[in-house]
Each structure stands twice: as structure tokens, then as C-alpha cells.
Amino acid sequence: MTKTEKFREQHNDLLKLATELQLLLDEKNLSLDAKTARSCLSKLMGKLTLHLSLEDNVLYPNLSKSKNIELSSLAARYSNEMKVTITKVTKYNEKWATPTSIKTNPAAFIAETKQIISVLADRIKRENQELYSLADRTTE
């Protein structure tokens, strides 16, 4: 088992939920019933919150203490970047907190959801390829 295996599994779960949410992004259907989309979004946000908490409280602090300067600075950079991202994600989640808020403006929900999913997917890809790969190669 690698150092980051559990985090990578969480990334896969997040991407799976993001894909499920994307499949629900139909303006007509959302204007009629947004409960399923809101439920999926709640699951995604719940898993994301847990994942970010583990990264913030366990992974980043441990990697920041690494004797490998590249790894410690990369972990610090990712930690700082995530503070900005989580603010955006939190505001998005609060804005679309109910099925009614989604039903009222499905086009805006769809556009913002696509943007948030894109940001998260990019972040996951970069973490997996850059940070997690370096962490797994570093022996300490």
C-alpha cells in the first residue's frame, strides 16, 4: 500500500459522484425536480469535506515536514491553494443548498456545477500526478 492510496481512492469516489451529478445536468429536468441533483450534490460535498479535512489535518502537515524540500514545499503550496478552492466550493454549495434554489435557476446551476466539477477534476488530476506521485516515491 502506498502512502497516498486511501487519498487516491477518495479521489476516485469524488470523481464518480461528480460524474453522476454531471449526468443530472439537464435544464428541463432540473426545472421540474431537482431533488436527485441536490441529493447527489450533498453526497459529493460530504465526501469532499471529509477528504479535505483528512488532507488538511493529516496529509499536508505530514508531507510539509518531509526532508525532501520539493515535497514539503509542494505540500505547502497545495495546502494554500486549497484554501482558495474550498471557499469557492463552499459558496457554491450554500448558493444551491435546496432543490428549490436549483429549480428556480437551473441554467445557472448547470453552468456553476460544470465550473466547480472542472476545478475539482483538475485539482484531483494535479494532486494524483504531482503531489501524490512524489510522496509515494519519497522514502522517509
MOZICOR-V71014 format. One record per pair of residues at least 4 apart in sequence whose C-alpha atoms are under 7 Angstrom apart, sorted by the first residue. I is the first residue (numbers start at 1). J is the second residue. If there is no record, write none. Layout:
BEGIN
i->[I;I]
j->[J;J]
END
This chain:
BEGIN
i->[1;2;3;4;4;4;5;6;7;8;8;9;10;10;11;11;12;13;14;14;14;14;15;15;16;17;17;17;18;18;18;19;20;21;21;21;21;24;25;26;27;27;27;28;29;30;30;30;30;31;31;31;32;33;34;34;34;34;35;35;36;37;38;38;38;39;40;41;42;43;44;45;46;47;48;49;50;51;52;53;54;54;55;55;56;56;57;58;59;60;60;60;60;61;62;63;63;63;64;64;64;64;65;66;66;68;69;70;71;71;71;72;73;74;74;75;75;76;77;78;79;81;82;83;84;85;86;87;88;89;89;90;91;92;93;96;96;97;98;99;100;101;102;102;105;106;107;108;109;110;111;112;113;114;115;116;117;118;119;120;121;122;123;124;125;126;127;127;128;128;129;130;131;132;133;134]
j->[5;136;136;8;132;136;9;10;11;12;128;13;14;51;15;124;16;17;18;44;47;48;19;121;20;21;40;44;22;44;117;23;24;25;37;40;41;37;110;30;31;106;107;32;33;34;102;103;106;103;104;106;103;103;38;99;102;103;39;99;40;41;42;98;99;43;44;45;46;47;48;49;50;51;52;53;54;55;56;57;58;59;59;60;60;79;61;62;63;64;75;76;79;65;66;71;72;75;72;73;75;76;72;71;72;72;73;74;75;134;135;76;77;78;131;79;131;80;81;82;83;85;86;87;88;89;90;91;92;93;116;94;95;96;97;101;102;101;102;103;104;105;106;109;109;110;111;112;113;114;115;116;117;118;119;120;121;122;123;124;125;126;127;128;129;130;131;132;132;133;133;134;135;136;137;138]
END
